[in-house]
Amino acid sequence: MPNQRNHHLSIPQAAIIFLFTDRHCFRTAAGAPIFDNDWTNLMMFPKALTLGAAALFLTLQGPAYSGGPEFDPAPLATVAKAIESRLNTRIGVAVFDPASGLNWNYNGDDRFPMNSTMKAFACAALLERVDKKQSSLDQRTIITGDMIVSYSPVTENYINTADMTLADHCEATVTISDNTSANIILDELGGPIGVTTYMRSIGDDVTRLDRNEPSLNEGTPGDPRDTTTPVAAAQSLYKVLFSDELSASSRKQLMQWLEANKVGDATLRAGLPHDWRIGDKTGAGAYGSRGNIAIIWPPNHTPVALAVYVTENEAEFQARNKAIAEIGAAFKASFE
């Protein structure tokens, strides 16, 4: 049974919720997953306070709640339990709002496949290299035919050209979820280990990336590769976007890509009012996996980070989208 714990923090207000499911991906004739098909569908805080954010990685374990009267966890808890029962699925949700001391999660320390949500962190890692002048967003790579992997709707139009910059690849992989662009970014990072190394550098000792696209979407139950937890993912997204780990220009660029997401209209965005600002990244994979990580701006409120993961279910893709949208609607209700 989920439990709740209190934590009181004094860093700017934001909340994070993540949602993942792990079932739907195209497969080969042999049944192996071949790609993630999620296509279907700022604040800053001072450097001195980043230690408080980093400490959250150690203190937020398991479903928890602490916060002011503006947040009522009951709608989210009720909906998460209902989805868990209705879809016969594993589900994990994490909400993070350090300004008010709000920490709430449901199965928040359980591991889930990241799928394409990892692309937000891969681009954050690239932006760190840009800040250190180890890479340039203007760099170009010749895209050869053998580089193209499943679901690459942007890069497949640029075979045998060097027309796309690294900035173009981040835009393609965050906003459209282009898998070849993701692999090109991973190559610039030295492979998937580059994402893991970056996550460790910002205090996340949980999130790990082990494989490239499309293999990272296999999501075999019990396999720790290419996984995160809702709590770790939420805290990391917050830290990437609102601490000074990245330069102000890099944070702004990453947020612009997240806000321009074109493949998330059926998930969290579908459950939120159209006038709510949101930046998010979706993901999907085998074994019923579906996920959504987001930064959301409720009206007259500072940013709230929200993350949800679901996996190990037999639900159709649209049913999993609907479940994530329900989390979005419950999130709204929790702030009313």
PyMOL commands that set and color helices and strands:
alter all, ss='L'
color gray80, all
select helices_A, chain A and resi 47-59+74-86+115-131+145-147+155-157+166-175+179-188+193-201+215-217+230-242+248-259+268-271+317-334
alter helices_A, ss='H'
color red, helices_A
select strands_A, chain A and resi 16-23+25-27+33-36+90-97+102-106+112-113+227-228+277-284+287-297+304-311
alter strands_A, ss='S'
color yellow, strands_A
deselect
rebuild
show_as cartoon
